[in-house]
Amino acid sequence: MNYASEAKQFQMKLEGFLREFTREGDKLYIFADLIAKEKSVLYVLDIPSEKVMNTIPLPEDVADDMVVYQDKVVLATKTSLTVVDRSDWKVSTIKLSYPDVRPVSLYNRNGHLYVALIKSKFVCKFPQLDCAT
């Protein structure tokens, strides 16, 4: 993993397929799918020290988006929202009420969390992108 900002640059070796990341203050949150171990984790990196502060096991192996909302890291996973509380690193899951949709994008705007959903059962023919349910 390569990190670069105007103030700092560093490299770090992290295990897994690094799918998503978000930054809040001096912390970097990285979702990683550890394919060989059949599990996923959230790495919490301290940017000033360039060290992994915590590695949190997660219940789902896919994340399409991630944001920091209030004092939580929220991930859009396969069928739910996975929520990691930054005060104690406890993980909870919010199941969606609709079985045929999944969250794909998260937006933190003006103190509100917005979730974009997509139907989970669809077929696309490439390259035309002719999608049907």
Residue pairs with C-beta under 8 A, 6 or more apart in sequence:
1 11
1 12
1 13
1 14
1 18
1 30
2 9
2 10
2 11
3 9
3 10
3 11
3 12
3 28
3 45
3 47
5 47
8 47
8 48
10 50
12 45
12 50
12 52
14 30
14 32
14 43
14 52
15 32
15 34
16 32
16 33
16 34
16 35
16 40
16 41
17 32
17 33
17 34
17 35
18 30
18 31
18 32
19 31
19 32
19 33
19 62
19 63
20 30
20 31
20 63
20 64
20 65
20 66
20 75
21 28
21 29
21 30
21 31
21 66
22 28
22 29
22 66
22 67
22 68
22 73
23 29
23 47
24 68
26 46
26 47
26 48
27 44
27 45
27 46
27 47
27 53
28 43
28 44
28 45
28 47
29 42
29 43
29 44
29 45
29 66
29 68
29 73
30 42
30 43
30 45
31 40
31 41
31 42
31 58
31 63
31 66
31 75
32 40
32 41
32 42
32 43
33 40
33 61
33 62
34 40
34 41
38 61
39 57
39 58
39 61
40 57
40 58
40 60
40 61
40 62
40 63
41 55
41 56
41 57
41 58
42 55
42 56
42 58
42 73
42 75
42 84
43 52
43 54
43 55
44 52
44 53
44 54
44 55
44 56
44 89
45 51
45 52
45 53
46 52
46 53
54 89
56 84
56 89
56 91
57 91
58 75
58 77
58 82
58 84
58 91
59 77
59 82
59 91
59 93
60 75
60 77
60 78
60 79
60 80
60 82
60 93
61 78
62 77
62 78
63 75
63 76
63 77
63 82
64 76
64 77
64 102
64 103
64 104
64 105
65 75
65 76
65 103
65 104
65 105
65 106
66 73
66 74
66 75
66 76
66 106
67 73
67 74
67 106
67 107
67 108
67 113
68 74
68 86
68 108
69 106
69 108
69 113
71 85
71 86
71 87
72 83
72 84
72 85
72 86
73 83
73 84
73 86
74 81
74 82
74 83
74 84
74 106
74 113
75 81
75 82
75 83
75 84
75 106
76 102
76 103
76 104
76 105
76 106
76 115
77 93
77 103
78 102
79 95
79 96
79 99
79 102
79 120
80 93
80 94
80 95
80 96
80 103
81 93
81 94
81 96
81 103
81 106
81 115
82 91
82 92
82 93
83 91
83 92
83 93
83 94
84 90
84 91
85 91
85 92
96 102
96 103
96 117
98 117
100 119
100 120
100 121
101 117
101 118
101 119
101 120
102 117
102 118
102 120
103 115
103 116
103 117
104 116
104 117
104 118
105 115
105 116
106 113
106 114
106 115
106 116
107 113
107 114
107 115
107 116
108 114
119 133
121 133
122 131
122 132
122 133
123 131
123 132
124 130
124 131
125 131
